[in-house]
Amino acid sequence: MKLVAFEHLTLDGVMQSPGGPDEDRRGGFKHGGWAGPNTDEVMSKAIGNSMSTSGSLLLGRFTYEAFHAYWPKQKNNPFTDVLNQTQKYVASRTLKEPLPWSNSTLLPGDAAAAVAKLKNQPGKDMVVLGSGELVQALLRHDLIDELLLLIHPVVLGSGKRLFPEGSPTSRLELADSKPTTKGVMITTYRPKKK
C-alpha cells in the first residue's frame, strides 16, 4: 500500500489552517482560510481524483477532531459521503476508542510503527490529509511514498510549516506538476531513491 501526503502549502511552506479562519489558531495564527480564494475547477478535480484512488485516510488527532466537527454536518457536498464512508486511521496517544466518527480506527502508541504495519497490507493508497506533526514523523521514518502538494501563491511569513527548521535533509524528485487557473501548482514529489 502506498502512503500519500496530500497538503496545501503557501510559497513559504506554511500548511496551517488553509480551510478557514478558525480552523487552527494555535500559536496565535491569524491567517486561516488562505487556500479558499484559490479554489477552481482544476483543483477540485485533482482533489476528487485523489479521493477516488485512495482506500483509506490517515489522520493525526487534531485534524481528525477538526474534520469530525465539520464534515459529517455538511449536506449536499460530494466529499461528505466519501469522507463518512472511508476507513479513517487516527494516530493519537490521547484519544480512546470508540472513536465518534463512523469507520474510524485508533492507532494508539507509536504512529510510525503502526503505519509501517498498515503499509504492508495490500490495497489502495492511504492518504494523509493535513496532520502536520504526523506527516513530519512519517517523513523522518521514510514512510511517505509520495507528497501531493498544492502550492498556493501566498506568502504568510508565519505559521506551522511542513518542513520546519531542523527537518532532516531530503531529496525529492518531481513526478508531476500542473498549474491551476488561480496560480496554484499541483505537484507530486517522490523521495529520491538512495
N, C-alpha and C positions, 0 to 999 in steps of 0.2 A: 504494500500500500504506500502510495506517495503522499508526503505531507507538504501542503502548500500554505504559505503565509500570505494572506490577502490583506493589504494595508493601504490606507490613504495616507499620503505624506505631503508636507509642504516642501518647497525647494530647499529650505534649511533643515529638513529631516524631522519636523515635528509631526507626531501622529496623534497627539492628544485632542480629544473632543471634536472630531470632524463633523459629527452629525447635528449637534445642537448646542445652544449657549449654556445649557445646564447639564450637559452630558457628563462632563468631568471637570470640576472646578478645583481639583486637588492642586495644592501649591499656589493657590490664588489665580489660576489660569482664567483669563477673561476673554479669550478669543474663540470660544466654542462656536461651532457651526460654520467654520470656514470652508468646508467642502461643498455645501449645498448649492451655492451660486454657480458652481462649475459643472453641475449635472446636465447631461444631454443624452440624446438617443444612443450615441456610440458607447458612452459609459454604462448606461442602463443595459445595453446588450452584452457588454463584457461581464457585468455582474451576473446577469441571467445565465450566460454561458458557464461561468464558474460554478454557479449553484447547480446547474443541470449535470455537471460532470462529477460533482462531489457526492460521496456516500455518507459522510458524517462531518460534524463540526467539532472542533476542539476549542474550548474557551477557558480563559482564566476566570477566577471568581468575580472580579469587578465587572468584566464585560458580560459574563453570564447574568449577573444580577441586573445590570442596566438593560440588556436585551429582554430579559423576562419581564421587567417592569413596563416595557414599551410594546414589543411585537405581538403578544397574544391579544392585545386590545385593539390592534389595527384591523379595521374592516375594509373590504374591497381593495385589498392590496395583495398582489400576486405573491409577494415574498412571505406574507403571514403564514399561509398554509404550508409552504415549503419549510419554513423555519419550525413550525409546530410539529411537523411530521418527521423532520430529520433527526437522526440519532445525534445527541449532543453529549460529548465527553467534557467534564468540567474538572480542571486541575485546581485543587484547593486543599489547604491544610486546616481551614476553619469551618467549612460547610459540613453539614451532616446529612445523611440520607434519611428519609426520602427527599429528593430534590423536587421543588414545586412545579417545574415546567415539564410537560409530557416528553417522553423519550430522552430523559437526561440521566446520565450515569456519572457518579462521582469517581474521580481518580484521586484518592487520598494519598498523602505521603509524597515521595519524591516524584515530581512530574516527569522528569527526563526518563527515569526507569519505566514508569507506567506507559509513556508514549512510545518508547522503544519496543515494548511488548506489543502494543497496538499495531505498530508499523509492520510487524512480522506477520500479521494476519492478511489474508487475501481480501481484495475488494477495491472499490472505487477510491478516489482521492479523499483524504481527510483534510479539511481546510480550517486554518486558524483565522479568525476574524478579530481585529484589534488585539487585545490581550498582550500589550507591550512587554510586560515583565516575563510572561510565559514565553513569548517568541524569543526574547533575548536569552533566556535559559536554554531553550532548544537549539538556538544557533551555537551557543557555547559547546553543546554536546554533539554538534554536526548532525542534528536530526531533521533539519528543514531541507527538503529536496528542491523547493522552488519558492522564489519570492515574487508574488504578483503585486507590483507596486503601482498605485495610481498617484502620480506625482503632479501636484497642483501648482499652478503659477502664483503661489502665495508665499511670502516670507513673513513669519511671525516674530522671530527673534527670541521667543521663549516658549517653554512647554516641554513635555516629555518627548524624547526623540527615540526613534527606532534603534539608532546606533549612538548611544550616549558616549561621552568621553570615557575612555578606559575599555571600550569594546575590543574584543580580540581582532587581530588583523585577519581579514578575509579577502579572498579573490573570487570574483563572480564573473560569469560570462553571460552576455545578453543573448537570450533565446528569441525574444520577440519585442517589438515596440510599435505602438500605434498612437497617433495624436487624436484627441477629440476635437470637436468644433469649438470648445471653450479653452483650449490650450493645455489640457491635462494630458500627460504622457502615460499611457498604459504600457508598462514594461514588465517583462518576465525575465528574471535572472535566476541562474542556477549556480550553485557552488562549483568552482573550478576543481576538477579532479587533481589531486595532489600527485 
